[in-house]
Amino acid sequence: MLQHNKISDSDLRNKIKNSEICFGGNRKLKIYGTLKCSSGKRMKRENRVFFLSENEARQNGFRPCGHCMKTDYQNWKNGLI
């Protein structure tokens, strides 16, 4: 898990380009989603974290975003995840 405020913008772009970062999340709300999610783009920089995989996000106690990951969110909500 990488925190946005602890990584430079150029390093972040390189990690996304090299597929080292695939998901973003909100550290305080414990929600993760895709990097293209409009909800995720609005969060404060100090709350934003990045993950390589969904498994990494789940291992850190994050849940799927209800906006960009509707199916995964419904599965989580129904206790299937």
MDTraj code that builds the backbone (N, CA, C; nanometers):
import mdtraj as md
import numpy as np

residues = "MET LEU GLN HIS ASN LYS ILE SER ASP SER ASP LEU ARG ASN LYS ILE LYS ASN SER GLU ILE CYS PHE GLY GLY ASN ARG LYS LEU LYS ILE TYR GLY THR LEU LYS CYS SER SER GLY LYS ARG MET LYS ARG GLU ASN ARG VAL PHE PHE LEU SER GLU ASN GLU ALA ARG GLN ASN GLY PHE ARG PRO CYS GLY HIS CYS MET LYS THR ASP TYR GLN ASN TRP LYS ASN GLY LEU ILE".split()
xyz = np.array([
    [0.0855, -0.1173, 0.0000],
    [0.0000, 0.0000, 0.0000],
    [0.0901, 0.1236, 0.0000],
    [0.0690, 0.2109, -0.0973],
    [0.1439, 0.3353, -0.1084],
    [0.0534, 0.4533, -0.0769],
    [0.1016, 0.5448, 0.0032],
    [0.0241, 0.6650, 0.0322],
    [0.0591, 0.7721, -0.0699],
    [-0.0427, 0.8413, -0.1203],
    [-0.0234, 0.9410, -0.2256],
    [0.0669, 1.0551, -0.1806],
    [0.0541, 1.0992, -0.0575],
    [0.1345, 1.2128, -0.0126],
    [0.2802, 1.1746, 0.0152],
    [0.3164, 1.0464, 0.0016],
    [0.4542, 1.0027, 0.0248],
    [0.5240, 0.9595, -0.1038],
    [0.4640, 0.9900, -0.2185],
    [0.5229, 0.9529, -0.3465],
    [0.5143, 1.0732, -0.4404],
    [0.6182, 1.0943, -0.5189],
    [0.6180, 1.2084, -0.6110],
    [0.5248, 1.1805, -0.7289],
    [0.4792, 1.2858, -0.7930],
    [0.3877, 1.2709, -0.9062],
    [0.4517, 1.1930, -1.0211],
    [0.5791, 1.2159, -1.0475],
    [0.6452, 1.1441, -1.1571],
    [0.6604, 0.9955, -1.1246],
    [0.6938, 0.9622, -1.0001],
    [0.7018, 0.8215, -0.9594],
    [0.5650, 0.7545, -0.9697],
    [0.4620, 0.8273, -0.9307],
    [0.3260, 0.7742, -0.9368],
    [0.2878, 0.7434, -1.0816],
    [0.3132, 0.8373, -1.1733],
    [0.2821, 0.8149, -1.3144],
    [0.3575, 0.6935, -1.3693],
    [0.4838, 0.6801, -1.3321],
    [0.5632, 0.5659, -1.3789],
    [0.5083, 0.4342, -1.3253],
    [0.4683, 0.4313, -1.1996],
    [0.4143, 0.3090, -1.1405],
    [0.2815, 0.2699, -1.2059],
    [0.1979, 0.3692, -1.2383],
    [0.0719, 0.3403, -1.3061],
    [0.0998, 0.2898, -1.4480],
    [0.1917, 0.3536, -1.5172],
    [0.2280, 0.3149, -1.6539],
    [0.2845, 0.1733, -1.6580],
    [0.3624, 0.1358, -1.5575],
    [0.4237, 0.0030, -1.5499],
    [0.3339, -0.1008, -1.4833],
    [0.2095, -0.0653, -1.4567],
    [0.1098, -0.1527, -1.3926],
    [0.1513, -0.1978, -1.2539],
    [0.2300, -0.1157, -1.1832],
    [0.2647, -0.1447, -1.0448],
    [0.1548, -0.0957, -0.9514],
    [0.0680, -0.0092, -1.0023],
    [-0.0469, 0.0411, -0.9276],
    [-0.1695, 0.0213, -1.0155],
    [-0.2705, -0.0494, -0.9640],
    [-0.3909, -0.0776, -1.0417],
    [-0.5189, -0.0272, -0.9751],
    [-0.5133, -0.0032, -0.8443],
    [-0.6312, 0.0399, -0.7704],
    [-0.5944, 0.1523, -0.6749],
    [-0.6919, 0.2377, -0.6471],
    [-0.6738, 0.3449, -0.5507],
    [-0.7765, 0.3302, -0.4402],
    [-0.7480, 0.3897, -0.3252],
    [-0.8411, 0.3783, -0.2138],
    [-0.8380, 0.4993, -0.1233],
    [-0.9377, 0.5049, -0.0362],
    [-0.9471, 0.6107, 0.0630],
    [-0.9052, 0.5519, 0.1977],
    [-0.7962, 0.6034, 0.2523],
    [-0.7382, 0.5505, 0.3751],
    [-0.8340, 0.5611, 0.4929],
    [-0.9083, 0.6713, 0.5023],
    [-0.9980, 0.6905, 0.6170],
    [-1.1273, 0.6111, 0.6044],
    [-1.1840, 0.6039, 0.4839],
    [-1.3110, 0.5336, 0.4646],
    [-1.2938, 0.3837, 0.4399],
    [-1.1679, 0.3416, 0.4098],
    [-1.1369, 0.2007, 0.3832],
    [-1.2146, 0.1482, 0.2621],
    [-1.2145, 0.2277, 0.1535],
    [-1.2802, 0.1913, 0.0283],
    [-1.1751, 0.1923, -0.0820],
    [-1.1793, 0.0937, -0.1715],
    [-1.0881, 0.0943, -0.2865],
    [-1.1686, 0.0814, -0.4157],
    [-1.1101, 0.1307, -0.5247],
    [-1.1756, 0.1240, -0.6550],
    [-1.0761, 0.1402, -0.7676],
    [-1.1272, 0.1530, -0.8886],
    [-1.0414, 0.1687, -1.0057],
    [-0.9800, 0.3082, -1.0063],
    [-0.8737, 0.3234, -1.0818],
    [-0.8068, 0.4533, -1.0904],
    [-0.8883, 0.5547, -1.1703],
    [-0.9847, 0.5083, -1.2498],
    [-1.0668, 0.5972, -1.3318],
    [-1.1956, 0.6397, -1.2629],
    [-1.2194, 0.5938, -1.1422],
    [-1.3435, 0.6231, -1.0700],
    [-1.3541, 0.7725, -1.0390],
    [-1.4675, 0.8318, -1.0738],
    [-1.4860, 0.9747, -1.0480],
    [-1.4950, 1.0040, -0.8981],
    [-1.5451, 0.9111, -0.8202],
    [-1.5500, 0.9308, -0.6751],
    [-1.4098, 0.9331, -0.6160],
    [-1.3255, 0.8449, -0.6644],
    [-1.1881, 0.8372, -0.6148],
    [-1.1051, 0.9587, -0.6526],
    [-1.1347, 1.0174, -0.7670],
    [-1.0581, 1.1342, -0.8118],
    [-1.0878, 1.2580, -0.7275],
    [-1.2007, 1.2581, -0.6571],
    [-1.2381, 1.3744, -0.5764],
    [-1.1816, 1.3722, -0.4348],
    [-1.1266, 1.2616, -0.3918],
    [-1.0799, 1.2529, -0.2534],
    [-0.9532, 1.3358, -0.2310],
    [-0.9307, 1.3705, -0.1082],
    [-0.8117, 1.4484, -0.0724],
    [-0.6873, 1.3643, -0.0893],
    [-0.5805, 1.4292, -0.1293],
    [-0.4531, 1.3628, -0.1536],
    [-0.4022, 1.2899, -0.0291],
    [-0.4187, 1.3495, 0.0887],
    [-0.3674, 1.2867, 0.2113],
    [-0.4445, 1.1607, 0.2497],
    [-0.5652, 1.1412, 0.1938],
    [-0.6450, 1.0222, 0.2230],
    [-0.6268, 0.9121, 0.1191],
    [-0.5640, 0.9440, 0.0061],
    [-0.5536, 0.8509, -0.1061],
    [-0.4368, 0.7548, -0.0878],
    [-0.4646, 0.6261, -0.1139],
    [-0.3630, 0.5215, -0.1117],
    [-0.3761, 0.4396, -0.2404],
    [-0.2714, 0.3659, -0.2746],
    [-0.2705, 0.2877, -0.3978],
    [-0.2342, 0.1431, -0.3691],
    [-0.2895, 0.0527, -0.4522],
    [-0.2679, -0.0908, -0.4360],
    [-0.2302, -0.1539, -0.5698],
    [-0.1537, -0.2610, -0.5634],
    [-0.1183, -0.3373, -0.6819],
    [-0.2346, -0.4263, -0.7253],
    [-0.3095, -0.4787, -0.6291],
    [-0.4171, -0.5731, -0.6621],
    [-0.5344, -0.5572, -0.5662],
    [-0.6452, -0.6194, -0.6048],
    [-0.7623, -0.6205, -0.5171],
    [-0.7323, -0.6983, -0.3897],
    [-0.6568, -0.8063, -0.4027],
    [-0.6214, -0.8862, -0.2844],
    [-0.5441, -0.8034, -0.1829],
    [-0.4519, -0.7203, -0.2303],
    [-0.3761, -0.6344, -0.1401],
    [-0.4690, -0.5383, -0.0669],
    [-0.5659, -0.4825, -0.1391],
    [-0.6618, -0.3901, -0.0775],
    [-0.7449, -0.4624, 0.0286],
    [-0.7933, -0.5808, -0.0048],
    [-0.8762, -0.6565, 0.0900],
    [-0.7964, -0.6994, 0.2120],
    [-0.6700, -0.7360, 0.1926],
    [-0.5853, -0.7756, 0.3054],
    [-0.5618, -0.6592, 0.4007],
    [-0.5705, -0.5370, 0.3502],
    [-0.5545, -0.4192, 0.4340],
    [-0.6878, -0.3711, 0.4908],
    [-0.7942, -0.4482, 0.4720],
    [-0.9234, -0.4168, 0.5324],
    [-1.0102, -0.3210, 0.4531],
    [-0.9842, -0.3052, 0.3233],
    [-1.0634, -0.2148, 0.2399],
    [-1.1773, -0.2909, 0.1732],
    [-1.2859, -0.2203, 0.1423],
    [-1.4002, -0.2792, 0.0730],
    [-1.4113, -0.2179, -0.0663],
    [-1.4796, -0.2870, -0.1611],
    [-1.4945, -0.2346, -0.2968],
    [-1.5830, -0.1098, -0.3008],
    [-1.5559, -0.0242, -0.3983],
    [-1.6333, 0.0983, -0.4207],
    [-1.7689, 0.0630, -0.4812],
    [-1.8741, 0.1228, -0.4312],
    [-2.0081, 0.0995, -0.4835],
    [-2.0345, 0.1713, -0.6142],
    [-1.9486, 0.2627, -0.6523],
    [-1.9686, 0.3407, -0.7758],
    [-1.9034, 0.2729, -0.8960],
    [-1.7770, 0.2388, -0.8868],
    [-1.7044, 0.1846, -1.0022],
    [-1.6934, 0.0323, -1.0008],
    [-1.7255, -0.0308, -0.8884],
    [-1.7139, -0.1762, -0.8766],
    [-1.8440, -0.2328, -0.8194],
    [-1.9542, -0.2070, -0.8894],
    [-2.0876, -0.2392, -0.8380],
    [-2.1066, -0.3867, -0.8042],
    [-2.0610, -0.4755, -0.8904],
    [-2.0789, -0.6187, -0.8656],
    [-2.0002, -0.6639, -0.7431],
    [-1.8741, -0.6232, -0.7359],
    [-1.7923, -0.6585, -0.6196],
    [-1.8489, -0.5986, -0.4920],
    [-1.9012, -0.4759, -0.5010],
    [-1.9607, -0.4115, -0.3841],
    [-2.0827, -0.4893, -0.3363],
    [-2.1689, -0.5306, -0.4298],
    [-2.2886, -0.6069, -0.3922],
    [-2.2498, -0.7400, -0.3281],
    [-2.1467, -0.8044, -0.3835],
    [-2.0994, -0.9301, -0.3232],
    [-2.0471, -0.9057, -0.1824],
    [-1.9725, -0.7970, -0.1630],
    [-1.9207, -0.7633, -0.0302],
    [-2.0364, -0.7353, 0.0649],
    [-2.1338, -0.6590, 0.0176],
    [-2.2482, -0.6200, 0.1006],
    [-2.3304, -0.7425, 0.1421],
    [-2.3398, -0.8395, 0.0526],
    [-2.4165, -0.9614, 0.0819],
    [-2.3344, -1.0664, 0.1544],
    [-2.2096, -1.0333, 0.1899],
    [-2.1260, -1.1228, 0.2671],
    [-2.0580, -1.2320, 0.1866],
    [-2.0548, -1.2169, 0.0554],
    [-1.9930, -1.3181, -0.0300],
    [-1.8426, -1.3005, -0.0423],
    [-1.7919, -1.1851, -0.0041],
    [-1.6473, -1.1590, -0.0095],
    [-1.5947, -1.1560, 0.1324],
])
top = md.Topology()
chain = top.add_chain()
for i, resn in enumerate(residues, 1):
    res = top.add_residue(resn, chain, resSeq=i)
    for name in ("N", "CA", "C"):
        top.add_atom(name, md.element.get_by_symbol(name[0]), res)
traj = md.Trajectory(xyz[None], top)
